[in-house]
Amino acid sequence: MAETIIREVAKDVWTFSRPFSRFGIIPLGGRSTAIKMRDGGVWVLASTPLDSETKAKLNELGPTKYIVAADGVHHLYLSDFKKAYPDAKVIGPQMAVDRIDDKGVKFDGVWGSDPPETKYGFEDDIQHWYYLQHTFSDLILTAKFQLFLRLPE
């Protein structure tokens, strides 16, 4: 049985959930999120391992264009994602850049170092706000969805 539970939680929004314990004691669980953008590319918040099930679903969704670290502690799997998707842009907060073990991972965008008005290329689909005041330099992310209302004639 696979450890990763994959769900489409909204149209074109997928979660990849896995069991995880902080310090091997506190059961929290981990979750990555993938969003299929309107241009057909995939944006992924990479905070769980890139296992075969996750990779198969990402490949099914389309080309992975963005790999994102949401804060200063969710950098553990960026290297694996970047190796699997070498053309994808890696974006994360400065704390993730500082803390990542694989210093060979090139960040294409760094919240906390880039000017606040910097555009990374996914803003038509996903908005981002950098929240430096939090302990781990969190991001606030919202996806934009088109809603269609069909009225009877």
VMD Tcl script that draws the C-alpha trace (Angstrom):
set ca {
  {0.00 0.00 0.00}
  {1.32 3.42 -0.96}
  {2.09 5.88 1.83}
  {1.15 8.89 -0.26}
  {-2.55 9.71 -0.50}
  {-3.26 11.69 -3.66}
  {-6.48 13.70 -3.92}
  {-7.92 16.22 -6.32}
  {-9.34 18.69 -3.78}
  {-10.63 21.18 -6.36}
  {-10.51 21.36 -10.13}
  {-6.81 21.24 -11.10}
  {-5.62 21.28 -7.47}
  {-4.04 18.09 -6.13}
  {-2.68 17.24 -2.69}
  {-0.08 14.58 -1.87}
  {-0.39 13.66 1.81}
  {2.01 11.47 3.78}
  {2.44 10.44 7.40}
  {5.17 12.43 9.12}
  {6.27 12.90 12.72}
  {8.18 15.94 13.90}
  {11.33 14.75 15.67}
  {9.94 11.23 15.24}
  {7.49 11.94 18.06}
  {4.74 14.42 17.16}
  {2.50 13.08 14.35}
  {1.77 15.98 12.02}
  {1.61 14.62 8.49}
  {3.07 16.31 5.44}
  {1.41 17.62 2.31}
  {2.57 18.82 -1.07}
  {0.21 20.61 -3.43}
  {0.20 20.75 -7.21}
  {-1.81 23.18 -9.30}
  {-2.32 22.77 -13.01}
  {-2.07 26.29 -14.37}
  {-4.13 27.66 -17.24}
  {-1.13 27.43 -19.60}
  {-0.94 23.66 -18.95}
  {2.12 23.85 -16.72}
  {2.27 22.58 -13.16}
  {3.19 24.56 -10.05}
  {4.14 22.37 -7.08}
  {4.62 23.21 -3.43}
  {7.18 20.49 -2.69}
  {7.10 19.50 0.97}
  {6.84 15.69 0.79}
  {9.09 13.10 -0.86}
  {8.92 12.69 -4.62}
  {7.86 9.04 -4.66}
  {6.80 7.14 -7.79}
  {3.08 7.84 -7.25}
  {3.65 11.56 -6.84}
  {5.90 11.72 -9.87}
  {3.42 9.77 -12.01}
  {0.58 12.16 -11.09}
  {2.73 15.25 -11.72}
  {3.77 13.88 -15.11}
  {0.13 13.16 -15.93}
  {-0.87 16.73 -15.08}
  {1.67 18.34 -17.42}
  {5.16 19.80 -17.43}
  {6.30 20.89 -13.96}
  {7.31 24.54 -14.35}
  {7.65 25.71 -10.75}
  {8.92 24.01 -7.59}
  {8.17 26.08 -4.50}
  {9.34 25.97 -0.88}
  {6.60 27.50 1.26}
  {8.84 28.48 4.16}
  {12.22 28.03 5.77}
  {11.65 24.43 6.85}
  {10.05 22.96 3.73}
  {13.23 22.60 1.70}
  {14.06 18.93 2.35}
  {12.80 17.57 -0.98}
  {13.57 20.46 -3.33}
  {16.71 18.73 -4.60}
  {14.80 15.56 -5.57}
  {12.11 17.57 -7.36}
  {14.71 19.68 -9.19}
  {16.60 16.57 -10.34}
  {13.36 15.09 -11.69}
  {12.26 18.38 -13.29}
  {15.48 20.19 -14.26}
  {13.69 22.81 -16.39}
  {11.43 23.89 -13.52}
  {12.15 27.11 -11.65}
  {12.84 26.72 -7.92}
  {11.48 29.50 -5.74}
  {11.53 29.85 -1.98}
  {12.26 32.17 0.92}
  {15.80 33.18 1.85}
  {15.64 30.92 4.92}
  {15.15 27.87 2.66}
  {18.16 28.91 0.58}
  {20.23 29.21 3.74}
  {19.09 25.91 5.24}
  {18.98 23.54 2.24}
  {21.62 20.80 2.44}
  {22.12 20.51 -1.33}
  {23.79 23.82 -2.10}
  {23.79 22.81 -5.77}
  {20.08 23.64 -6.03}
  {19.84 26.93 -7.89}
  {17.00 29.15 -6.72}
  {15.44 31.15 -9.55}
  {13.57 33.34 -7.11}
  {14.10 34.15 -3.45}
  {11.44 35.77 -1.32}
  {13.18 38.01 1.17}
  {16.01 38.83 -1.25}
  {14.14 39.71 -4.43}
  {12.33 43.06 -4.52}
  {8.74 42.69 -3.19}
  {7.25 43.49 -6.61}
  {9.16 40.64 -8.34}
  {7.05 38.49 -10.67}
  {8.04 34.83 -11.05}
  {5.74 33.88 -13.93}
  {2.85 32.14 -12.20}
  {0.99 35.21 -10.88}
  {-1.84 34.86 -13.41}
  {-2.80 31.68 -11.56}
  {-1.31 31.95 -8.06}
  {-0.84 35.01 -5.86}
  {1.88 35.09 -3.22}
  {2.69 37.22 -0.21}
  {5.89 36.82 1.75}
  {5.34 36.88 5.51}
  {8.75 37.61 7.03}
  {7.42 38.19 10.54}
  {6.70 34.47 11.04}
  {9.47 32.37 12.60}
  {10.06 30.36 9.43}
  {9.38 33.11 6.85}
  {6.08 31.71 5.63}
  {4.28 32.50 2.43}
  {0.62 33.13 1.94}
  {-0.49 31.62 -1.36}
  {-3.85 31.77 -3.08}
  {-4.84 30.18 -6.36}
  {-7.09 31.99 -8.80}
  {-9.84 29.97 -10.36}
  {-12.23 30.87 -13.10}
  {-15.81 30.22 -12.14}
  {-18.43 29.93 -14.82}
  {-22.12 30.49 -14.19}
  {-24.49 29.09 -16.76}
  {-27.90 30.62 -16.61}
  {-30.94 28.96 -18.16}
  {-32.05 30.60 -21.38}
}
mol new
graphics top color blue
foreach p $ca { graphics top sphere $p radius 0.5 }
foreach p [lrange $ca 0 end-1] q [lrange $ca 1 end] { graphics top cylinder $p $q radius 0.2 }
display resetview
